[in-house]
Amino acid sequence: MTQSFKEVVAWQKAHAYVLNVYSVTKHFPEYERFGLSSQFQRAAVSIAANIAEGYKKIGKADKLRFFNISQGSIEECRYYIRLAFDLGYINEEQHQELQFSLYNSSKFLNSYC
């Protein structure tokens, strides 16, 4: 049994994804600071934050609700990755790296549920 959400692999993968998103979005155009950059970061943080919050919930239904919110944020991030690529804010390598990192987050979250 784990003692903290930080020991949950799903959270670790999600946190790594958040760090990746912050690293990439700091290079977005300044005019996107309160637009795509902010939305992308908030959705990424939501994945890890909801795993952490759901971790301490006692009831299974409560836990699953937070994990479901995380999955919704994962799908939102899939779109932001695509949009950033189509707008030319990220290159092919960054696109693939973000997709792979997000895939891992989703995979481990599904196996944790």
Sequence and secondary structure as in RCSB ss.txt:
>XXXX:A:sequence
MTQSFKEVVAWQKAHAYVLNVYSVTKHFPEYERFGLSSQFQRAAVSIAANIAEGYKKIGKADKLRFFNISQGSIE
ECRYYIRLAFDLGYINEEQHQELQFSLYNSSKFLNSYC
>XXXX:A:secstr
  SSGGG HHHHHHHHHHHHHHHHHTTS GGGTTTHHHHHHHHHHHHHHHHHHHHT  SHHHHHHHHHHHHHHHH
HHHHHHHHHHHTTSS HHHHHHHHHHHHHHHHHHHHH 
